[in-house]
């Protein structure tokens, strides 16, 4: 099944994550938070319950079961040198 969802908060921001190894990761996400030593990048989407079954949901909007935070990336904070927002693609 192909999943197409709507961005609930508009187009996501571009994030550039630089790792200690020198690798650079470009991500599209609405934001991130540090949870138990991991940087958790998420995006807010509107998705049906069927579509949500195919996603890793990090949080839910209690008043609207179809609006959820979806995991984009989980990166160990110890591996990260820097996180910056960047101009859109």
DSSP file (Angstrom, degrees, kcal/mol; ACC not computed):
  #  RESIDUE AA STRUCTURE BP1 BP2  ACC     N-H-->O    O-->H-N    N-H-->O    O-->H-N    TCO  KAPPA ALPHA  PHI   PSI    X-CA   Y-CA   Z-CA
    1    1 A X              0   0    0      0, 0.0     2,-0.5     0, 0.0     0, 0.0   0.000 360.0 360.0 360.0 133.2    0.0    0.0    0.0
    2    2 A X        -     0   0    0      2,-0.0     2,-0.6     0, 0.0    49,-0.0  -0.784 360.0-148.4 -91.2 131.1    1.3    3.4   -0.9
    3    3 A X        +     0   0    0     -2,-0.5     2,-0.5    51,-0.1    44,-0.0  -0.888  18.2 176.8-106.6 123.4    0.9    6.0    1.8
    4    4 A X        +     0   0    0     -2,-0.6     2,-0.3     2,-0.0    47,-0.1  -0.992  12.1 177.5-122.4 122.7    0.3    9.7    0.9
    5    5 A X        -     0   0    0     -2,-0.5     2,-0.4    42,-0.1    42,-0.2  -0.816  27.2-116.8-123.9 163.5   -0.3   12.0    3.8
    6    6 A X  E     -A   46   0A   0     40,-1.5    40,-2.5    -2,-0.3     2,-0.5  -0.821  29.0-116.6 -99.6 137.8   -0.8   15.8    4.2
    7    7 A X  E >   -A   45   0A   0     -2,-0.4     3,-0.8    38,-0.2    38,-0.3  -0.623  23.3-160.3 -70.1 120.3    1.6   17.9    6.2
    8    8 A X  T 3  S+     0   0    0     36,-2.1    37,-0.2    -2,-0.5    -1,-0.2   0.720  88.7  39.1 -77.8 -21.1   -0.5   19.2    9.1
    9    9 A X  T 3  S-     0   0    0     35,-0.8    -1,-0.2     1,-0.5     2,-0.1   0.072 118.4-102.8-115.0  22.9    1.9   22.1    9.8
   10   10 A X  S <  S-     0   0    0     -3,-0.8    -1,-0.5    34,-0.1    34,-0.1  -0.330  77.2 -10.1  83.0-172.8    2.7   23.1    6.2
   11   11 A X  S    S-     0   0    0     -3,-0.1    18,-0.1     1,-0.1     0, 0.0  -0.331  81.4-115.1 -60.8 135.7    6.0   22.2    4.5
   12   12 A X        -     0   0    0      1,-0.1    18,-0.2    16,-0.1     2,-0.1  -0.243  28.4-106.1 -70.3 161.4    8.6   20.8    6.9
   13   13 A X  E     -E   29   0B   0     16,-1.6    16,-2.3    75,-0.1     2,-0.5  -0.452  28.5-115.9 -81.0 158.2   11.8   22.6    7.7
   14   14 A X  E     -EF  28  86B   0     72,-0.6    72,-2.1    14,-0.2     2,-0.4  -0.859  31.4-168.5 -97.1 130.2   15.2   21.4    6.4
   15   15 A X  E     -EF  27  85B   0     12,-2.9    12,-2.9    -2,-0.5     2,-0.6  -0.955  10.8-155.8-119.9 137.2   17.6   20.3    9.1
   16   16 A X  E     -EF  26  84B   0     68,-3.2    68,-2.2    -2,-0.4     2,-0.5  -0.966  11.5-168.1-114.7 118.6   21.3   19.6    8.5
   17   17 A X  E     -EF  25  83B   0      8,-3.0     8,-2.9    -2,-0.6     2,-0.5  -0.929   4.7-158.7-110.8 121.7   22.8   17.2   11.1
   18   18 A X  E     -EF  24  82B   0     64,-2.7    63,-3.2    -2,-0.5    64,-1.6  -0.883  11.5-152.6-102.8 127.0   26.6   16.9   11.2
   19   19 A X  E >   - F   0  80B   0      4,-3.0     3,-2.0    -2,-0.5    61,-0.3  -0.586  27.1-113.8 -96.5 158.4   27.9   13.7   12.7
   20   20 A X  T 3  S+     0   0    0     59,-2.7    60,-0.1     1,-0.3    -1,-0.1   0.786 116.5  63.4 -58.3 -28.7   31.2   13.1   14.5
   21   21 A X  T 3  S-     0   0    0     58,-0.4    -1,-0.3     2,-0.1     3,-0.1   0.637 120.9-108.5 -70.5 -13.8   32.2   10.8   11.7
   22   22 A X  S <  S+     0   0    0     -3,-2.0    -2,-0.1     1,-0.4    -1,-0.1   0.237  76.4 135.2 100.3 -11.7   32.0   13.8    9.3
   23   23 A X        -     0   0    0     -5,-0.1    -4,-3.0     1,-0.0     2,-0.4  -0.384  43.4-149.0 -68.6 148.8   28.9   12.6    7.6
   24   24 A X  E     -E   18   0B   0     -6,-0.2     2,-0.5    -3,-0.1    -6,-0.2  -0.984   7.1-161.0-123.3 131.8   26.1   15.1    7.0
   25   25 A X  E     -E   17   0B   0     -8,-2.9    -8,-3.0    -2,-0.4     2,-0.5  -0.954   5.0-154.5-115.6 128.0   22.4   14.2    7.0
   26   26 A X  E     -E   16   0B   0     -2,-0.5     2,-0.3   -10,-0.2   -10,-0.2  -0.891  22.3-178.6 -97.2 127.5   19.7   16.4    5.4
   27   27 A X  E     -E   15   0B   0    -12,-2.9   -12,-2.9    -2,-0.5     2,-0.6  -0.941  27.5-144.0-127.4 149.2   16.3   15.9    7.0
   28   28 A X  E     +E   14   0B   0     -2,-0.3     2,-0.3   -14,-0.2   -14,-0.2  -0.966  46.9 135.9-107.1 115.9   12.8   17.3    6.4
   29   29 A X  E     -E   13   0B   0    -16,-2.3   -16,-1.6    -2,-0.6    14,-0.2  -0.985  60.4-127.8-155.8 158.6   11.1   17.6    9.8
   30   30 A X  S    S-     0   0    0     12,-2.4     2,-0.3    -2,-0.3    13,-0.2   0.730  84.7 -48.1 -80.8 -23.6    9.0   20.0   11.8
   31   31 A X  E     -B   42   0A   0     11,-1.3    11,-2.3   -18,-0.1     2,-0.3  -0.980  52.0-123.8 174.7-177.5   11.3   19.8   14.7
   32   32 A X  E     -B   41   0A   0     -2,-0.3     2,-0.3     9,-0.2     9,-0.2  -0.970  11.5-164.9-148.2 163.2   13.3   17.6   17.0
   33   33 A X  E     -B   40   0A   0      7,-1.4     7,-3.1    -2,-0.3     2,-0.7  -0.973  28.2-113.5-145.1 156.7   13.8   16.8   20.7
   34   34 A X  E     +B   39   0A   0     -2,-0.3     2,-0.5     5,-0.2     5,-0.2  -0.853  36.8 176.7 -95.0 117.2   16.3   15.0   22.8
   35   35 A X  E >   -B   38   0A   0      3,-3.0     3,-1.3    -2,-0.7    -2,-0.0  -0.965  68.3 -27.0-125.9 114.1   14.8   11.9   24.4
   36   36 A X  T 3  S-     0   0    0     -2,-0.5    -1,-0.1     1,-0.3     3,-0.1   0.865 127.8 -45.0  51.9  42.4   17.0    9.6   26.4
   37   37 A X  T 3  S+     0   0    0      1,-0.2    40,-2.6    39,-0.1    41,-0.6   0.612 118.6 106.6  81.2  11.5   20.1   10.6   24.6
   38   38 A X  E <   -BC  35  76A   0     -3,-1.3    -3,-3.0    38,-0.3     2,-0.7  -0.971  67.7-131.5-122.8 139.2   18.6   10.4   21.1
   39   39 A X  E     -BC  34  75A   0     36,-3.5    36,-2.2    -2,-0.4     2,-0.7  -0.815  25.8-160.0 -86.3 119.5   17.6   13.2   18.8
   40   40 A X  E     -BC  33  74A   0     -7,-3.1    -7,-1.4    -2,-0.7     2,-0.4  -0.901   3.4-163.7-107.6 111.1   14.1   12.4   17.6
   41   41 A X  E     +BC  32  73A   0     32,-2.8    31,-3.3    -2,-0.7    32,-1.3  -0.817  16.3 178.0 -95.8 131.2   13.1   14.3   14.4
   42   42 A X  E     -BC  31  71A   0    -11,-2.3   -12,-2.4    -2,-0.4   -11,-1.3  -0.881  22.1-152.3-133.1 162.6    9.4   14.3   13.7
   43   43 A X  E     - C   0  70A   0     27,-1.7    27,-2.8    -2,-0.3     2,-0.5  -0.997  21.1-128.8-133.8 139.1    6.9   15.6   11.2
   44   44 A X  E     + C   0  69A   0     -2,-0.4   -36,-2.1    25,-0.2   -35,-0.8  -0.782  38.9 168.0 -91.3 123.0    3.2   16.4   11.9
   45   45 A X  E     -AC   7  68A   0     23,-2.7    23,-2.4    -2,-0.5     2,-0.6  -0.904  38.9-126.9-132.8 159.6    0.8   14.8    9.5
   46   46 A X  E     +AC   6  67A   0    -40,-2.5   -40,-1.5    -2,-0.3     2,-0.3  -0.953  45.4 158.6-101.7 121.3   -2.8   14.1    8.9
   47   47 A X        -     0   0    0     19,-3.1   -42,-0.1    -2,-0.6    -2,-0.0  -0.999  40.6-112.0-147.1 144.0   -3.2   10.4    8.2
   48   48 A X     >  -     0   0    0     -2,-0.3     4,-2.5     1,-0.1     5,-0.2  -0.241  38.0-106.6 -67.5 163.7   -6.0    7.9    8.4
   49   49 A X  H  > S+     0   0    0      1,-0.2     4,-1.0     2,-0.2    -1,-0.1   0.860 123.3  53.9 -60.7 -35.0   -5.9    5.2   11.1
   50   50 A X  H  4 S+     0   0    0      1,-0.2     3,-0.4     2,-0.2     4,-0.3   0.919 109.8  46.2 -64.8 -43.9   -5.1    2.7    8.3
   51   51 A X  H >4 S+     0   0    0      1,-0.2     3,-1.8     2,-0.2    -2,-0.2   0.882 106.4  59.5 -65.3 -38.4   -2.2    4.9    7.1
   52   52 A X  H >< S+     0   0    0     -4,-2.5     3,-1.8     1,-0.3    -1,-0.2   0.786  90.6  70.2 -61.8 -27.2   -0.9    5.3   10.7
   53   53 A X  T 3< S+     0   0    0     -4,-1.0    -1,-0.3    -3,-0.4    -2,-0.2   0.717  99.0  50.0 -62.4 -20.2   -0.6    1.5   10.9
   54   54 A X  T <  S+     0   0    0     -3,-1.8    -1,-0.3    -4,-0.3     2,-0.3   0.360 105.0  73.5 -97.7   3.5    2.4    1.8    8.5
   55   55 A X  S <  S-     0   0    0     -3,-1.8     2,-0.8    -4,-0.1    15,-0.0  -0.738  81.2-117.9-117.6 161.2    4.1    4.6   10.4
   56   56 A X        -     0   0    0     15,-0.3    15,-2.9    -2,-0.3     2,-0.5  -0.893  36.6-155.7 -96.5 106.6    6.1    5.0   13.6
   57   57 A X  E     -D   70   0A   0     -2,-0.8    13,-0.2    13,-0.2     3,-0.1  -0.714  19.2-180.0 -88.1 126.9    4.0    7.4   15.6
   58   58 A X  E     -     0   0A   0     11,-2.9     2,-0.3    -2,-0.5    12,-0.2   0.720  68.1  -8.9 -98.4 -25.4    5.8    9.4   18.2
   59   59 A X  E     -D   69   0A   0     10,-1.0    10,-2.8     2,-0.0    -1,-0.3  -0.978  61.0-138.0-164.2 163.7    2.8   11.4   19.6
   60   60 A X  E     -D   68   0A   0     -2,-0.3     2,-0.8     8,-0.2     8,-0.2  -0.923  21.9-120.3-128.7 151.9   -0.8   12.1   19.0
   61   61 A X  E >   -D   64   0A   0      6,-2.0     3,-1.9     3,-0.5     6,-0.3  -0.847  27.0-149.3 -88.3 111.8   -3.0   15.2   19.1
   62   62 A X  T 3  S+     0   0    0     -2,-0.8     3,-0.2     1,-0.3    -1,-0.2   0.823  93.2  49.4 -55.6 -35.5   -5.7   14.1   21.7
   63   63 A X  T 3  S+     0   0    0      1,-0.2     2,-0.3    -3,-0.1    -1,-0.3   0.557 118.6  38.1 -83.2  -6.4   -8.5   16.2   20.1
   64   64 A X  E X   - D   0  61A   0     -3,-1.9     3,-1.9     3,-0.2    -3,-0.5  -0.789  62.6-167.4-146.5  98.2   -7.8   14.8   16.6
   65   65 A X  E 3  S+     0   0A   0     -2,-0.3    -1,-0.1     1,-0.3    -3,-0.1   0.615  88.0  59.3 -66.0 -11.1   -6.9   11.1   16.2
   66   66 A X  E 3  S+     0   0A   0    -20,-0.1   -19,-3.1    -5,-0.1     2,-0.6   0.532  89.4  79.6 -94.7  -4.3   -5.9   11.7   12.5
   67   67 A X  E <   +C   46   0A   0     -3,-1.9    -6,-2.0    -6,-0.3     2,-0.3  -0.909  64.3 157.9-104.3 118.4   -3.2   14.3   13.3
   68   68 A X  E     -CD  45  60A   0    -23,-2.4   -23,-2.7    -2,-0.6     2,-0.5  -0.926  45.0-115.6-139.0 157.4    0.0   12.6   14.5
   69   69 A X  E     -CD  44  59A   0    -10,-2.8   -11,-2.9    -2,-0.3   -10,-1.0  -0.856  35.0-158.1 -91.8 127.5    3.7   13.1   14.9
   70   70 A X  E     -CD  43  57A   0    -27,-2.8   -27,-1.7    -2,-0.5     2,-0.2  -0.895  20.3-112.2-112.5 136.1    5.6   10.6   12.7
   71   71 A X  E     +C   42   0A   0    -15,-2.9   -15,-0.3    -2,-0.4   -29,-0.2  -0.470  35.0 170.7 -65.6 126.6    9.2    9.6   13.3
   72   72 A X  E     -     0   0A   0    -31,-3.3     2,-0.3     1,-0.4   -30,-0.2   0.780  67.6 -13.3 -99.4 -46.6   11.6   10.9   10.6
   73   73 A X  E     -C   41   0A   0    -32,-1.3   -32,-2.8     2,-0.0     2,-0.5  -0.989  46.8-155.1-157.3 148.8   14.9    9.9   12.2
   74   74 A X  E     +C   40   0A   0     -2,-0.3     2,-0.4   -34,-0.2   -34,-0.2  -0.978  24.1 176.7-126.3 115.3   16.4    8.8   15.5
   75   75 A X  E     -C   39   0A   0    -36,-2.2   -36,-3.5    -2,-0.5     2,-0.2  -0.975  35.8-112.6-125.0 128.1   20.0    9.7   15.9
   76   76 A X  E >   -C   38   0A   0     -2,-0.4     3,-1.8   -38,-0.2     4,-0.3  -0.403  22.7-140.6 -58.7 126.1   22.2    9.1   19.0
   77   77 A X  G >  S+     0   0    0    -40,-2.6     3,-1.6     1,-0.3    -1,-0.2   0.821  99.6  64.8 -59.6 -32.1   23.0   12.6   20.4
   78   78 A X  G 3  S+     0   0    0    -41,-0.6    -1,-0.3     1,-0.3    -2,-0.1   0.726 100.0  53.1 -64.5 -20.4   26.6   11.4   21.3
   79   79 A X  G <  S+     0   0    0     -3,-1.8   -59,-2.7   -60,-0.1     2,-0.4   0.484  93.4  92.9 -89.8  -4.1   27.2   10.9   17.5
   80   80 A X  E <   +F   19   0B   0     -3,-1.6   -61,-0.3    -4,-0.3     3,-0.1  -0.786  41.7 176.3-103.1 130.5   26.1   14.5   16.6
   81   81 A X  E    S-     0   0B   0    -63,-3.2     2,-0.3    -2,-0.4   -62,-0.2   0.789  72.8  -8.2 -92.1 -37.7   28.4   17.5   16.4
   82   82 A X  E     -F   18   0B   0    -64,-1.6   -64,-2.7     2,-0.0     2,-0.4  -0.995  47.6-155.3-161.5 153.8   25.8   20.0   15.3
   83   83 A X  E     +F   17   0B   0     -2,-0.3     2,-0.3   -66,-0.2   -66,-0.2  -0.998  24.6 169.7-131.9 127.0   22.2   20.5   14.2
   84   84 A X  E     -F   16   0B   0    -68,-2.2   -68,-3.2    -2,-0.4     2,-0.2  -0.977  32.8-123.6-135.7 148.4   21.2   23.5   12.1
   85   85 A X  E     -F   15   0B   0     -2,-0.3     2,-0.3   -70,-0.2   -70,-0.2  -0.619  35.7-166.7 -81.6 155.4   18.2   24.6   10.1
   86   86 A X  E     -F   14   0B   0    -72,-2.1   -72,-0.6    -2,-0.2     3,-0.1  -0.910  30.0 -78.0-138.9 163.0   18.9   25.4    6.5
   87   87 A X        -     0   0    0     -2,-0.3    -1,-0.0     1,-0.1   -74,-0.0  -0.296  63.2 -92.3 -58.4 149.1   17.2   27.1    3.6
   88   88 A X              0   0    0      1,-0.2    -1,-0.1   -74,-0.0   -75,-0.1  -0.139 360.0 360.0 -59.9 160.4   14.5   24.9    1.9
   89   89 A X              0   0    0     -3,-0.1    -1,-0.2     0, 0.0    -2,-0.1   0.497 360.0 360.0 -66.6 360.0   15.5   22.7   -0.9
